[in-house]
Amino acid sequence: MRMLWHFSRSAGVRPGPAQHHNNVLAPGRRPALRRLTTFAALVIAPLSLLAQPKVTSISPDWIQRGAMLNVTIAGDGLGSVTGFVFSGESGLSAAVIVESNPPPTVTVESASKGIAVAATGGRDRNKSLRASITAVSDAPLGVRELRAIGPNGISSPLNITVGAVPEITEVEPNNSIDQAQTIPLPAVISGSINASTEIDHFRIKAKKNDQLVLEVIAQRTGSPLDSSLAILDANGKELARNEDARGFDSLLEFTAPEDGDYIAQLRDFEYRGGGNYQYKLFAGVLPYVDYIFPFGGQRGKPVEISVVGRNMQGAEKMTLNIDGNAPLGRQEIRLNTPRGLSNPIQFDVQNVSEFTEAEPNNAATNANSVTVPIFINGRVGAAKDADRFKFKAASDQKILCAIEARRFGSPLDALLAVYAGDSLVAQNDDADGVDARIEFDAKKDTEYTVVVRDLTDRGGPQFTYRLAIRPSSSAAPTLAAKYFPDAVRLNRGGRTRIRCEVVRQGFDAPVRFSAADLPAGVSADPIVVPAGRTEGDMLLSAAAGADMTTLPLRIVANASAGGKEIMQIASAIAPAEQGEKAFKQGFLSVFDSAPFTVDALTIAGAMDQLQSTAVDVFVNRRAGFTGDVKLSAVGFSLGRAPITKSLDVKEITVKNNEATAKLTFTAKVDSEVGTRAVLVRGEATDNGEAVVQFSQPLALSVAQIPFVLSAAPSKLALNAPRAGSTNVDDVALKVKVERRGFAGEIPLILNGLPDGVKVDGTNVAANAADTTLTFTATDKTPAVTNATVTIRGAAMHNDRLYRHQAGGIKLSISTPPVEVASTNAAVVPR
């Protein structure tokens, strides 16, 4: 007997303007939800002792529209999982399958009734669970993210694909024609080449003149498999083979010569194999689009496209209506034919004029005339074909010419050239992958010619492209915003940090990040990333009575550029150590109070480079918690560089009998300057689980010192002269100065000189970059080995006295050997 538990959409996800597509599953109606939420609030404190759920794999990972699928999810900490969350549009639901151990087949009768056979063979619910997934008949096709959710938070995502055809798992052995696995079509076969020299065989049925399409997807999803795919007749005779049609992936389009059985044979091209040589093999009489023309159209206008492929059944030409509010840029479309849905193809939507190349245009005298800005749809229709387009710039400005071909699946390896008359202005190949791009300074009323050809002079009907010619400034300013981590954990009464990052295009104005639709009791102060910067830390805080729940986290980035407002929902990404993969949705989980909190009692600090400042920190422990708390600091440095790039700050431990501590920050000689936010990070272990808390931000300022000294060489050696000798030994030391806005004279002070050593030259002159000091030993200088000599400069700048000391110089002095008097007196005989 089994029971199903799941979350519904209302179990925490409150649909907002940009998150109504998230599908969170839980027990149905609101009254049931209220009881469940109350239960979660009562038990979340003890459940928080369990590990956050982690998922590592899902099998199978493909579900057909309109089907229900039982899957196995592996990971850790799965014992507390109560439901699942799917990214993207609705159409998927899931439920945990609660399994009980089967009764033993052999039992024991005990007179006392106190002895019984122990249950065996049960699944380790903490490491693996079973779930039932349902896809509605019109569920959107493609990859969706699935996360496990429970009272202890939410997992990282796994991918599951919604497909139009059923998935069949490869069954071994199928390494020969006799062992070929029978596959009803259409289907997608999920398999792997598990060992070197392994060859998988699948038996399929076809009718005469059926146009079979077989496509391997392996390398495109990260598999090392370099596929070699063949079709054999029932007797093993090879009828067709393909390699490398789509990168290293195979594609076979085969017309059956007669009714009967055929064998699909798949192996690695180099006969390699292993557990990670996984693939999906699509097979059937399926609509398959090789390419379309054109690749795009203008927003708000219809466009006629031609389609080349297999099993199109009347879809070879069609007119697409592009809505006036259609999203801009590349997007995925599929053709829905009587044979079913085609493979996905890319289509580009822009809001500027479109032009279709008109042949002949392969000479300067018949170049197509266009007006900039323009998107040109063209085709290098034959070998050695060259397409030419001419235009005049409306003013002195930068003009961008960019080819898009390979990203749409075209085989064109574009060579792009720009001419002014007969003079070559610029030429490019492979600026963006194998697509070409040129940006140049155009002069008003000068006529320019853009020439497009294939790098190796190939051509044909499939060598299509899309060419943008526009002023570089005509592209609307855009921004790409992201934040991490993707699964944020926050305790009641505590704080947590989110790193927000932005990449601007076409502007450099401040960008404001804010959090929207936070649960009750959770707040976040917006942050502003100033011009020239790309990152900032947002601090989320939870009140003592904040709702304990898991919700989608919506971070919004806003900016003003060119008189227009730009807004984007930030993407959630995994931390750097996890590969920075972008996810479709991030989440926030709120838990009961942490065993401690951290507060910075110092709200600001200032120092010069090479100076220090201290911050007082208070650790407030919950009653019953006596663990040590490690304190460190995060923030300040630009980008993702650690704080230690600019500041030396040693981690300290607040012992269980202490509540306060001082963190000392020392700015390095080349520390970044300015005022930036720094957070104190506290970490402790509670019942075997790591707990992290953050302080409120403190403003830390570092000022630049006006000069920095260095000296070379780092070791000097001198020979002291004999008494009364006029032969004097000396050695030179060069002292360099890096001036940072200071031009005055820098007096030098030397410390640690051995007795009897003289130094000539003691100052760095105004505006000078260096000075030379000459060391001389006298007959009064004793022998010395590696004496440390320091050189310090001191000067007034902006009414302040600044000092900087160069690294210590090691000075060794050798003295002459003591002379022993000799005599040549004759020996007197006795």
Buried (B, 14 or more C-beta within 10 A) or exposed (E): EEEEBBBBBBBBBBEEEEBEBBBBBBBBEEEBBEEBBEEBBEEBBEBBEBBBBEBEEBEBBBBBBEBEBEBBBBBBBBBBBBBBBBBBBBBBBBBBBEBEEEEEEEEEEEEEEEEEEEEEEEEEBBBBBBBBBBBBEEBBBBEBBBBBBBBBBBBBBBBBBBBBBBBBEBEEEBBEBEEBBEBEBBBBBBBBBBEEEBBBBBBBBBEEEBBBBBBBBBBEBEBBBBBBBBBBBEEEEEBBEBBBBBEBBBBBBBEBEEEEBBBBBBBBBEEBBBEEBBBBBBBBBBBBBBBBBBBBBBBEEEBEBEBBBBBBEEBEEBEBEBEEEBEEEBBEBBBEBEBBBBBBBBBBBBEBBBBEBEEEBBEEEEBBEBEBBBBBBBBBBBEEBBBBBBBBBEEEBEBBBBBBBBBBBBBBBBBBBBBBEEEEBEEBBBBBEBBBBBBBEBEEEEEBBBBBBBBEEBBBBBBBBBBBBBBBEBBBBBBEBBBBBBBBBBBBBBBBBBBBBBEBEBBBBBBBBBBBBBBEBBEBEEBBBEEEBBBBBBBBBBEEEBBBBBBBBBBBBBBBBEEEEBEBBBBBBBEEEEEEEEBBBBBBBBBBBBBBBBBBEBEEBEBBBBBBBEBEBBBEBEEEBEBBBBBBBBBBBBEBEEBBBBBEBEEBEBEBEEBEBEBEBBBBEEBBBBEBBBBBBBBBEBEEBEBBBBBBBBEBBBBBBBBBBBBEEEEBBBBBBEEEEEEBBEBEBEBBBBBEEBEBEBEBEBEEBBEBBEBEEEBBEEEBEBBEBEBBBEBEBEEBEEBEBBBBBEBEBEEEEBBBBBEBBBBBBBBEEEEEEEEEEEEEEE
